[in-house]
Amino acid sequence: MNTTDINGLLVQMRAAATLAQGRAPTPAAPPIPEVAPPNFSSLLRQSIDAVNQLQQNSAKLSADFERGAVGVDLPEVMVAGQKANISFQAMTQVRNKLVSAYQEIMSMQV
């Protein structure tokens, strides 16, 4: 959540509190912008693309190091590999939680 989102939420909360107390809202309050809800599929796609980019970057650095390319050192290759590995493990855990939640919802009786 960025600062503008937090400020917008704060303005909304103050306006709701004013209305709840029976007072008229202050005219100095800025209009509340309409914010579209986040699209789950696009967030998931962006996350998968980010993990894929880290994997490809790691593979490229490894191949460059193996060829003896100038400017590619071992610590850089190892850090890139660990970033790719950790991000892949995190994505796998998120996938496991999503599958578990889906299975739980499907097993509910309606």
N, CA, C and O atoms as CSV, one atom per row, in Angstrom:
chain,resi,resn,atom,element,x,y,z
A,1,MET,N,N,0.843,-1.162,0.000
A,1,MET,CA,C,0.000,0.000,0.000
A,1,MET,C,C,0.892,1.230,0.000
A,1,MET,O,O,1.790,1.337,0.836
A,2,ASN,N,N,0.667,2.151,-0.912
A,2,ASN,CA,C,1.515,3.326,-0.939
A,2,ASN,C,C,0.884,4.455,-0.143
A,2,ASN,O,O,-0.209,4.302,0.402
A,3,THR,N,N,1.567,5.583,-0.077
A,3,THR,CA,C,1.142,6.704,0.758
A,3,THR,C,C,-0.183,7.284,0.301
A,3,THR,O,O,-1.013,7.646,1.134
A,4,THR,N,N,-0.401,7.381,-1.005
A,4,THR,CA,C,-1.662,7.953,-1.482
A,4,THR,C,C,-2.836,7.054,-1.128
A,4,THR,O,O,-3.922,7.542,-0.818
A,5,ASP,N,N,-2.624,5.741,-1.173
A,5,ASP,CA,C,-3.681,4.815,-0.764
A,5,ASP,C,C,-4.017,4.985,0.718
A,5,ASP,O,O,-5.187,4.981,1.099
A,6,ILE,N,N,-2.999,5.132,1.537
A,6,ILE,CA,C,-3.200,5.293,2.966
A,6,ILE,C,C,-3.904,6.618,3.248
A,6,ILE,O,O,-4.817,6.682,4.071
A,7,ASN,N,N,-3.473,7.675,2.558
A,7,ASN,CA,C,-4.115,8.974,2.760
A,7,ASN,C,C,-5.574,8.939,2.313
A,7,ASN,O,O,-6.435,9.516,2.978
A,8,GLY,N,N,-5.862,8.274,1.202
A,8,GLY,CA,C,-7.238,8.149,0.733
A,8,GLY,C,C,-8.091,7.386,1.727
A,8,GLY,O,O,-9.238,7.753,1.982
A,9,LEU,N,N,-7.534,6.326,2.288
A,9,LEU,CA,C,-8.240,5.538,3.294
A,9,LEU,C,C,-8.506,6.364,4.542
A,9,LEU,O,O,-9.582,6.278,5.135
A,10,LEU,N,N,-7.529,7.162,4.938
A,10,LEU,CA,C,-7.691,8.021,6.107
A,10,LEU,C,C,-8.796,9.052,5.872
A,10,LEU,O,O,-9.592,9.320,6.773
A,11,VAL,N,N,-8.853,9.626,4.684
A,11,VAL,CA,C,-9.901,10.596,4.358
A,11,VAL,C,C,-11.263,9.922,4.401
A,11,VAL,O,O,-12.225,10.496,4.912
A,12,GLN,N,N,-11.351,8.708,3.870
A,12,GLN,CA,C,-12.612,7.969,3.892
A,12,GLN,C,C,-13.057,7.686,5.326
A,12,GLN,O,O,-14.235,7.833,5.652
A,13,MET,N,N,-12.121,7.281,6.177
A,13,MET,CA,C,-12.449,6.972,7.560
A,13,MET,C,C,-12.927,8.216,8.302
A,13,MET,O,O,-13.875,8.146,9.085
A,14,ARG,N,N,-12.284,9.343,8.064
A,14,ARG,CA,C,-12.702,10.585,8.718
A,14,ARG,C,C,-14.084,11.011,8.250
A,14,ARG,O,O,-14.898,11.472,9.050
A,15,ALA,N,N,-14.356,10.858,6.947
A,15,ALA,CA,C,-15.677,11.225,6.427
A,15,ALA,C,C,-16.749,10.316,7.018
A,15,ALA,O,O,-17.831,10.786,7.367
A,16,ALA,N,N,-16.464,9.026,7.133
A,16,ALA,CA,C,-17.431,8.091,7.711
A,16,ALA,C,C,-17.674,8.405,9.175
A,16,ALA,O,O,-18.810,8.325,9.643
A,17,ALA,N,N,-16.623,8.763,9.909
A,17,ALA,CA,C,-16.780,9.112,11.327
A,17,ALA,C,C,-17.613,10.375,11.472
A,17,ALA,O,O,-18.439,10.467,12.381
A,18,THR,N,N,-17.414,11.341,10.601
A,18,THR,CA,C,-18.182,12.585,10.643
A,18,THR,C,C,-19.653,12.302,10.375
A,18,THR,O,O,-20.523,12.836,11.064
A,19,LEU,N,N,-19.937,11.472,9.385
A,19,LEU,CA,C,-21.319,11.119,9.072
A,19,LEU,C,C,-21.958,10.328,10.216
A,19,LEU,O,O,-23.144,10.500,10.499
A,20,ALA,N,N,-21.193,9.476,10.864
A,20,ALA,CA,C,-21.721,8.674,11.964
A,20,ALA,C,C,-22.082,9.542,13.161
A,20,ALA,O,O,-22.998,9.214,13.916
A,21,GLN,N,N,-21.370,10.642,13.336
A,21,GLN,CA,C,-21.656,11.545,14.437
A,21,GLN,C,C,-22.804,12.494,14.113
A,21,GLN,O,O,-23.225,13.269,14.972
A,22,GLY,N,N,-23.315,12.444,12.887
A,22,GLY,CA,C,-24.447,13.269,12.508
A,22,GLY,C,C,-24.073,14.651,12.025
A,22,GLY,O,O,-24.948,15.495,11.832
A,23,ARG,N,N,-22.807,14.897,11.827
A,23,ARG,CA,C,-22.369,16.193,11.325
A,23,ARG,C,C,-22.218,16.126,9.811
A,23,ARG,O,O,-22.063,15.050,9.234
A,24,ALA,N,N,-22.266,17.272,9.193
A,24,ALA,CA,C,-22.053,17.343,7.746
A,24,ALA,C,C,-20.567,17.197,7.464
A,24,ALA,O,O,-19.739,17.697,8.225
A,25,PRO,N,N,-20.221,16.518,6.378
A,25,PRO,CA,C,-18.806,16.378,6.059
A,25,PRO,C,C,-18.192,17.728,5.719
A,25,PRO,O,O,-18.863,18.624,5.207
A,26,THR,N,N,-16.908,17.854,6.015
A,26,THR,CA,C,-16.215,19.107,5.751
A,26,THR,C,C,-16.042,19.284,4.247
A,26,THR,O,O,-15.710,18.328,3.547
A,27,PRO,N,N,-16.265,20.502,3.742
A,27,PRO,CA,C,-16.126,20.720,2.302
A,27,PRO,C,C,-14.677,20.710,1.841
A,27,PRO,O,O,-14.420,20.598,0.642
A,28,ALA,N,N,-13.724,20.825,2.760
A,28,ALA,CA,C,-12.312,20.860,2.375
A,28,ALA,C,C,-11.773,19.480,2.030
A,28,ALA,O,O,-10.659,19.363,1.520
A,29,ALA,N,N,-12.535,18.447,2.297
A,29,ALA,CA,C,-12.057,17.089,2.014
A,29,ALA,C,C,-11.966,16.882,0.505
A,29,ALA,O,O,-12.916,17.179,-0.219
A,30,PRO,N,N,-10.843,16.379,0.030
A,30,PRO,CA,C,-10.697,16.148,-1.406
A,30,PRO,C,C,-11.593,14.994,-1.846
A,30,PRO,O,O,-11.924,14.127,-1.038
A,31,PRO,N,N,-11.986,14.975,-3.107
A,31,PRO,CA,C,-12.808,13.854,-3.577
A,31,PRO,C,C,-12.022,12.559,-3.513
A,31,PRO,O,O,-10.810,12.535,-3.730
A,32,ILE,N,N,-12.724,11.498,-3.215
A,32,ILE,CA,C,-12.090,10.190,-3.081
A,32,ILE,C,C,-12.006,9.545,-4.461
A,32,ILE,O,O,-13.030,9.300,-5.099
A,33,PRO,N,N,-10.781,9.268,-4.922
A,33,PRO,CA,C,-10.646,8.676,-6.256
A,33,PRO,C,C,-11.117,7.224,-6.259
A,33,PRO,O,O,-10.953,6.504,-5.275
A,34,GLU,N,N,-11.693,6.815,-7.359
A,34,GLU,CA,C,-12.119,5.432,-7.520
A,34,GLU,C,C,-10.889,4.584,-7.834
A,34,GLU,O,O,-10.153,4.863,-8.781
A,35,VAL,N,N,-10.685,3.574,-7.049
A,35,VAL,CA,C,-9.544,2.687,-7.235
A,35,VAL,C,C,-10.075,1.315,-7.618
A,35,VAL,O,O,-10.908,0.733,-6.924
A,36,ALA,N,N,-9.577,0.818,-8.732
A,36,ALA,CA,C,-9.998,-0.501,-9.186
A,36,ALA,C,C,-9.411,-1.560,-8.263
A,36,ALA,O,O,-8.263,-1.433,-7.838
A,37,PRO,N,N,-10.170,-2.596,-7.945
A,37,PRO,CA,C,-9.617,-3.662,-7.106
A,37,PRO,C,C,-8.502,-4.393,-7.848
A,37,PRO,O,O,-8.528,-4.488,-9.076
A,38,PRO,N,N,-7.535,-4.904,-7.112
A,38,PRO,CA,C,-6.443,-5.606,-7.776
A,38,PRO,C,C,-6.957,-6.855,-8.482
A,38,PRO,O,O,-7.832,-7.561,-7.981
A,39,ASN,N,N,-6.402,-7.103,-9.633
A,39,ASN,CA,C,-6.781,-8.260,-10.433
A,39,ASN,C,C,-5.871,-9.423,-10.040
A,39,ASN,O,O,-4.662,-9.367,-10.263
A,40,PHE,N,N,-6.440,-10.468,-9.460
A,40,PHE,CA,C,-5.645,-11.583,-8.957
A,40,PHE,C,C,-4.828,-12.244,-10.052
A,40,PHE,O,O,-3.656,-12.559,-9.848
A,41,SER,N,N,-5.434,-12.457,-11.214
A,41,SER,CA,C,-4.713,-13.147,-12.283
A,41,SER,C,C,-3.523,-12.335,-12.770
A,41,SER,O,O,-2.476,-12.901,-13.086
A,42,SER,N,N,-3.670,-11.007,-12.835
A,42,SER,CA,C,-2.531,-10.199,-13.284
A,42,SER,C,C,-1.429,-10.172,-12.220
A,42,SER,O,O,-0.245,-10.180,-12.558
A,43,LEU,N,N,-1.810,-10.139,-10.939
A,43,LEU,CA,C,-0.799,-10.196,-9.880
A,43,LEU,C,C,-0.047,-11.521,-9.910
A,43,LEU,O,O,1.172,-11.559,-9.743
A,44,LEU,N,N,-0.784,-12.603,-10.124
A,44,LEU,CA,C,-0.144,-13.914,-10.203
A,44,LEU,C,C,0.782,-13.996,-11.401
A,44,LEU,O,O,1.892,-14.518,-11.297
A,45,ARG,N,N,0.330,-13.480,-12.545
A,45,ARG,CA,C,1.148,-13.491,-13.761
A,45,ARG,C,C,2.419,-12.679,-13.557
A,45,ARG,O,O,3.497,-13.106,-13.970
A,46,GLN,N,N,2.307,-11.504,-12.919
A,46,GLN,CA,C,3.485,-10.679,-12.662
A,46,GLN,C,C,4.471,-11.394,-11.744
A,46,GLN,O,O,5.682,-11.315,-11.949
A,47,SER,N,N,3.959,-12.088,-10.741
A,47,SER,CA,C,4.835,-12.820,-9.826
A,47,SER,C,C,5.562,-13.948,-10.545
A,47,SER,O,O,6.762,-14.143,-10.352
A,48,ILE,N,N,4.841,-14.681,-11.367
A,48,ILE,CA,C,5.454,-15.774,-12.118
A,48,ILE,C,C,6.500,-15.233,-13.093
A,48,ILE,O,O,7.575,-15.814,-13.245
A,49,ASP,N,N,6.181,-14.125,-13.749
A,49,ASP,CA,C,7.135,-13.515,-14.680
A,49,ASP,C,C,8.398,-13.039,-13.960
A,49,ASP,O,O,9.502,-13.164,-14.488
A,50,ALA,N,N,8.229,-12.488,-12.739
A,50,ALA,CA,C,9.389,-12.029,-11.972
A,50,ALA,C,C,10.286,-13.201,-11.586
A,50,ALA,O,O,11.510,-13.104,-11.675
A,51,VAL,N,N,9.681,-14.305,-11.157
A,51,VAL,CA,C,10.465,-15.496,-10.811
A,51,VAL,C,C,11.164,-16.041,-12.057
A,51,VAL,O,O,12.329,-16.434,-11.995
A,52,ASN,N,N,10.461,-16.064,-13.176
A,52,ASN,CA,C,11.049,-16.534,-14.425
A,52,ASN,C,C,12.236,-15.661,-14.835
A,52,ASN,O,O,13.261,-16.171,-15.287
A,53,GLN,N,N,12.091,-14.351,-14.675
A,53,GLN,CA,C,13.186,-13.437,-15.026
A,53,GLN,C,C,14.412,-13.697,-14.152
A,53,GLN,O,O,15.541,-13.689,-14.643
A,54,LEU,N,N,14.189,-13.930,-12.848
A,54,LEU,CA,C,15.313,-14.240,-11.956
A,54,LEU,C,C,15.985,-15.552,-12.357
A,54,LEU,O,O,17.211,-15.656,-12.314
A,55,GLN,N,N,15.195,-16.552,-12.746
A,55,GLN,CA,C,15.750,-17.835,-13.178
A,55,GLN,C,C,16.592,-17.658,-14.448
A,55,GLN,O,O,17.691,-18.202,-14.555
A,56,GLN,N,N,16.064,-16.898,-15.396
A,56,GLN,CA,C,16.796,-16.690,-16.649
A,56,GLN,C,C,18.075,-15.889,-16.423
A,56,GLN,O,O,19.108,-16.179,-17.028
A,57,ASN,N,N,18.008,-14.882,-15.554
A,57,ASN,CA,C,19.192,-14.086,-15.243
A,57,ASN,C,C,20.261,-14.955,-14.583
A,57,ASN,O,O,21.444,-14.831,-14.897
A,58,SER,N,N,19.849,-15.829,-13.675
A,58,SER,CA,C,20.783,-16.725,-13.010
A,58,SER,C,C,21.444,-17.677,-14.007
A,58,SER,O,O,22.654,-17.900,-13.961
A,59,ALA,N,N,20.635,-18.230,-14.902
A,59,ALA,CA,C,21.188,-19.146,-15.904
A,59,ALA,C,C,22.153,-18.435,-16.835
A,59,ALA,O,O,23.183,-18.996,-17.210
A,60,LYS,N,N,21.829,-17.198,-17.214
A,60,LYS,CA,C,22.702,-16.432,-18.109
A,60,LYS,C,C,24.034,-16.117,-17.423
A,60,LYS,O,O,25.101,-16.263,-18.019
A,61,LEU,N,N,23.954,-15.680,-16.153
A,61,LEU,CA,C,25.188,-15.388,-15.424
A,61,LEU,C,C,26.039,-16.636,-15.248
A,61,LEU,O,O,27.263,-16.569,-15.357
A,62,SER,N,N,25.409,-17.771,-14.977
A,62,SER,CA,C,26.157,-19.024,-14.830
A,62,SER,C,C,26.854,-19.394,-16.125
A,62,SER,O,O,28.024,-19.777,-16.124
A,63,ALA,N,N,26.134,-19.280,-17.226
A,63,ALA,CA,C,26.731,-19.605,-18.530
A,63,ALA,C,C,27.865,-18.645,-18.864
A,63,ALA,O,O,28.901,-19.066,-19.378
A,64,ASP,N,N,27.678,-17.353,-18.576
A,64,ASP,CA,C,28.744,-16.376,-18.832
A,64,ASP,C,C,29.972,-16.670,-17.983
A,64,ASP,O,O,31.101,-16.551,-18.458
A,65,PHE,N,N,29.756,-17.053,-16.727
A,65,PHE,CA,C,30.886,-17.368,-15.851
A,65,PHE,C,C,31.627,-18.598,-16.347
A,65,PHE,O,O,32.857,-18.636,-16.329
A,66,GLU,N,N,30.876,-19.607,-16.792
A,66,GLU,CA,C,31.502,-20.828,-17.300
A,66,GLU,C,C,32.317,-20.560,-18.556
A,66,GLU,O,O,33.343,-21.203,-18.780
A,67,ARG,N,N,31.869,-19.616,-19.377
A,67,ARG,CA,C,32.620,-19.264,-20.590
A,67,ARG,C,C,33.802,-18.360,-20.285
A,67,ARG,O,O,34.661,-18.151,-21.140
A,68,GLY,N,N,33.852,-17.820,-19.066
A,68,GLY,CA,C,34.950,-16.943,-18.686
A,68,GLY,C,C,34.748,-15.516,-19.159
A,68,GLY,O,O,35.719,-14.819,-19.455
A,69,ALA,N,N,33.507,-15.071,-19.235
A,69,ALA,CA,C,33.213,-13.710,-19.678
A,69,ALA,C,C,33.809,-12.706,-18.700
A,69,ALA,O,O,33.845,-12.938,-17.492
A,70,VAL,N,N,34.271,-11.600,-19.240
A,70,VAL,CA,C,34.877,-10.553,-18.422
A,70,VAL,C,C,33.780,-9.823,-17.648
A,70,VAL,O,O,32.726,-9.521,-18.208
A,71,GLY,N,N,34.018,-9.539,-16.374
A,71,GLY,CA,C,33.075,-8.784,-15.560
A,71,GLY,C,C,32.074,-9.643,-14.806
A,71,GLY,O,O,31.252,-9.105,-14.064
A,72,VAL,N,N,32.115,-10.965,-14.973
A,72,VAL,CA,C,31.207,-11.853,-14.257
A,72,VAL,C,C,32.036,-12.615,-13.230
A,72,VAL,O,O,32.881,-13.435,-13.589
A,73,ASP,N,N,31.790,-12.342,-11.958
A,73,ASP,CA,C,32.557,-13.017,-10.913
A,73,ASP,C,C,31.675,-14.009,-10.156
A,73,ASP,O,O,30.448,-13.947,-10.218
A,74,LEU,N,N,32.323,-14.911,-9.450
A,74,LEU,CA,C,31.633,-15.993,-8.765
A,74,LEU,C,C,30.618,-15.514,-7.729
A,74,LEU,O,O,29.511,-16.052,-7.691
A,75,PRO,N,N,30.939,-14.528,-6.885
A,75,PRO,CA,C,29.926,-14.087,-5.912
A,75,PRO,C,C,28.642,-13.580,-6.581
A,75,PRO,O,O,27.544,-13.825,-6.082
A,76,GLU,N,N,28.780,-12.885,-7.694
A,76,GLU,CA,C,27.607,-12.389,-8.412
A,76,GLU,C,C,26.757,-13.548,-8.925
A,76,GLU,O,O,25.528,-13.503,-8.857
A,77,VAL,N,N,27.414,-14.582,-9.437
A,77,VAL,CA,C,26.706,-15.760,-9.938
A,77,VAL,C,C,26.002,-16.485,-8.799
A,77,VAL,O,O,24.856,-16.908,-8.946
A,78,MET,N,N,26.683,-16.629,-7.666
A,78,MET,CA,C,26.099,-17.332,-6.530
A,78,MET,C,C,24.907,-16.573,-5.943
A,78,MET,O,O,23.906,-17.191,-5.581
A,79,VAL,N,N,24.998,-15.254,-5.846
A,79,VAL,CA,C,23.891,-14.450,-5.312
A,79,VAL,C,C,22.690,-14.535,-6.247
A,79,VAL,O,O,21.556,-14.669,-5.789
A,80,ALA,N,N,22.931,-14.457,-7.543
A,80,ALA,CA,C,21.831,-14.558,-8.511
A,80,ALA,C,C,21.165,-15.928,-8.412
A,80,ALA,O,O,19.941,-16.034,-8.481
A,81,GLY,N,N,21.974,-16.973,-8.251
A,81,GLY,CA,C,21.421,-18.319,-8.112
A,81,GLY,C,C,20.581,-18.467,-6.857
A,81,GLY,O,O,19.526,-19.101,-6.884
A,82,GLN,N,N,21.042,-17.887,-5.756
A,82,GLN,CA,C,20.285,-17.972,-4.507
A,82,GLN,C,C,18.987,-17.167,-4.575
A,82,GLN,O,O,17.957,-17.598,-4.056
A,83,LYS,N,N,19.040,-15.988,-5.221
A,83,LYS,CA,C,17.814,-15.197,-5.394
A,83,LYS,C,C,16.785,-15.981,-6.198
A,83,LYS,O,O,15.605,-16.016,-5.850
A,84,ALA,N,N,17.241,-16.604,-7.269
A,84,ALA,CA,C,16.337,-17.387,-8.108
A,84,ALA,C,C,15.773,-18.575,-7.339
A,84,ALA,O,O,14.587,-18.884,-7.448
A,85,ASN,N,N,16.617,-19.235,-6.571
A,85,ASN,CA,C,16.181,-20.393,-5.802
A,85,ASN,C,C,15.154,-20.005,-4.733
A,85,ASN,O,O,14.127,-20.669,-4.590
A,86,ILE,N,N,15.423,-18.951,-3.998
A,86,ILE,CA,C,14.514,-18.520,-2.938
A,86,ILE,C,C,13.184,-18.057,-3.518
A,86,ILE,O,O,12.124,-18.370,-2.976
A,87,SER,N,N,13.237,-17.316,-4.613
A,87,SER,CA,C,11.978,-16.846,-5.203
A,87,SER,C,C,11.162,-18.018,-5.739
A,87,SER,O,O,9.934,-18.007,-5.655
A,88,PHE,N,N,11.834,-19.027,-6.290
A,88,PHE,CA,C,11.116,-20.197,-6.787
A,88,PHE,C,C,10.487,-20.977,-5.627
A,88,PHE,O,O,9.349,-21.435,-5.732
A,89,GLN,N,N,11.223,-21.127,-4.528
A,89,GLN,CA,C,10.676,-21.815,-3.364
A,89,GLN,C,C,9.478,-21.063,-2.796
A,89,GLN,O,O,8.490,-21.684,-2.402
A,90,ALA,N,N,9.553,-19.733,-2.749
A,90,ALA,CA,C,8.435,-18.937,-2.248
A,90,ALA,C,C,7.223,-19.097,-3.154
A,90,ALA,O,O,6.100,-19.239,-2.670
A,91,MET,N,N,7.443,-19.076,-4.462
A,91,MET,CA,C,6.339,-19.246,-5.396
A,91,MET,C,C,5.720,-20.639,-5.239
A,91,MET,O,O,4.502,-20.785,-5.331
A,92,THR,N,N,6.534,-21.641,-5.008
A,92,THR,CA,C,6.034,-22.996,-4.812
A,92,THR,C,C,5.186,-23.076,-3.546
A,92,THR,O,O,4.147,-23.736,-3.539
A,93,GLN,N,N,5.617,-22.411,-2.479
A,93,GLN,CA,C,4.840,-22.411,-1.238
A,93,GLN,C,C,3.502,-21.702,-1.420
A,93,GLN,O,O,2.485,-22.147,-0.888
A,94,VAL,N,N,3.499,-20.605,-2.168
A,94,VAL,CA,C,2.246,-19.900,-2.441
A,94,VAL,C,C,1.323,-20.800,-3.254
A,94,VAL,O,O,0.124,-20.874,-2.985
A,95,ARG,N,N,1.882,-21.481,-4.243
A,95,ARG,CA,C,1.075,-22.409,-5.041
A,95,ARG,C,C,0.483,-23.501,-4.166
A,95,ARG,O,O,-0.691,-23.841,-4.315
A,96,ASN,N,N,1.277,-24.055,-3.253
A,96,ASN,CA,C,0.786,-25.103,-2.362
A,96,ASN,C,C,-0.353,-24.594,-1.485
A,96,ASN,O,O,-1.334,-25.305,-1.267
A,97,LYS,N,N,-0.226,-23.364,-0.981
A,97,LYS,CA,C,-1.288,-22.787,-0.153
A,97,LYS,C,C,-2.556,-22.561,-0.981
A,97,LYS,O,O,-3.662,-22.786,-0.489
A,98,LEU,N,N,-2.406,-22.121,-2.224
A,98,LEU,CA,C,-3.566,-21.915,-3.087
A,98,LEU,C,C,-4.269,-23.234,-3.387
A,98,LEU,O,O,-5.498,-23.301,-3.367
A,99,VAL,N,N,-3.504,-24.269,-3.660
A,99,VAL,CA,C,-4.098,-25.579,-3.933
A,99,VAL,C,C,-4.798,-26.102,-2.686
A,99,VAL,O,O,-5.890,-26.665,-2.775
A,100,SER,N,N,-4.183,-25.920,-1.538
A,100,SER,CA,C,-4.791,-26.362,-0.288
A,100,SER,C,C,-6.096,-25.615,-0.021
A,100,SER,O,O,-7.087,-26.222,0.385
A,101,ALA,N,N,-6.098,-24.301,-0.247
A,101,ALA,CA,C,-7.316,-23.518,-0.052
A,101,ALA,C,C,-8.394,-23.942,-1.036
A,101,ALA,O,O,-9.566,-24.023,-0.670
A,102,TYR,N,N,-8.018,-24.212,-2.269
A,102,TYR,CA,C,-8.980,-24.653,-3.280
A,102,TYR,C,C,-9.590,-25.997,-2.877
A,102,TYR,O,O,-10.803,-26.188,-2.971
A,103,GLN,N,N,-8.748,-26.918,-2.430
A,103,GLN,CA,C,-9.252,-28.229,-2.015
A,103,GLN,C,C,-10.186,-28.106,-0.815
A,103,GLN,O,O,-11.194,-28.807,-0.732
A,104,GLU,N,N,-9.850,-27.223,0.105
A,104,GLU,CA,C,-10.702,-27.022,1.273
A,104,GLU,C,C,-12.053,-26.437,0.876
A,104,GLU,O,O,-13.089,-26.854,1.394
A,105,ILE,N,N,-12.043,-25.489,-0.027
A,105,ILE,CA,C,-13.298,-24.887,-0.490
A,105,ILE,C,C,-14.138,-25.920,-1.251
A,105,ILE,O,O,-15.358,-25.964,-1.092
A,106,MET,N,N,-13.494,-26.743,-2.071
A,106,MET,CA,C,-14.216,-27.743,-2.835
A,106,MET,C,C,-14.806,-28.837,-1.932
A,106,MET,O,O,-15.810,-29.455,-2.286
A,107,SER,N,N,-14.193,-29.073,-0.782
A,107,SER,CA,C,-14.708,-30.102,0.107
A,107,SER,C,C,-15.832,-29.599,1.015
A,107,SER,O,O,-16.454,-30.389,1.726
A,108,MET,N,N,-16.099,-28.279,0.995
A,108,MET,CA,C,-17.181,-27.729,1.825
A,108,MET,C,C,-18.536,-28.162,1.278
A,108,MET,O,O,-18.745,-28.250,0.068
A,109,GLN,N,N,-19.431,-28.424,2.192
A,109,GLN,CA,C,-20.801,-28.777,1.793
A,109,GLN,C,C,-21.619,-27.506,1.715
A,109,GLN,O,O,-21.565,-26.653,2.602
A,110,VAL,N,N,-22.374,-27.397,0.644
A,110,VAL,CA,C,-23.196,-26.195,0.446
A,110,VAL,C,C,-24.624,-26.474,0.810
A,110,VAL,O,O,-25.471,-25.586,0.710
